[in-house]
């Protein structure tokens, strides 16, 4: 029987100052995420459908998983992938025109596989959710900067000690 305390559903809405086709192209290349998203520490292509990812925000743990592309529909502005590893579930990006650029809806439905996180979930859920909010905020800032041609230098020397893996 599944433990519902270890399940998470995150939703975020981003206003991105670029047209949908540019946003889609950037989000469809997870191997480029480390260049603009501070908390994505590693993204390495395994093959055309699979990518090894390591993410870490302010809490002292990294989450590693394989991202498997399931849906990539540029006409609909839809990207969906399965994640398997320290977390298991699905992520989905929906990119639509809106405002002065694009509206991006993100949804993640996962459960934890890391024993320590599973044990700490009843006590740490608020911290885990805050960790995710920070990661998504930085993702939005990084994507807007990346798509507008600005650099946010996330090299190792730019990261505070607590941000290093």
Secondary structure, DSSP 8 states (H G I E B T S, - for coil): ---GGGEEEEEEEEEESS-HHHHHHHHT-GGGHHHH-TTEEEEEESSSSEEEEEE--SSS--EEEEEEEEEEETTTTEEEEEEEESEEEEEEEEEEEETTEEEEEEEEEEEE--HHHHHHHHHHHHHHHHHHHHHHHHHHHHHHHHHTT-----SGGGS-GGG--
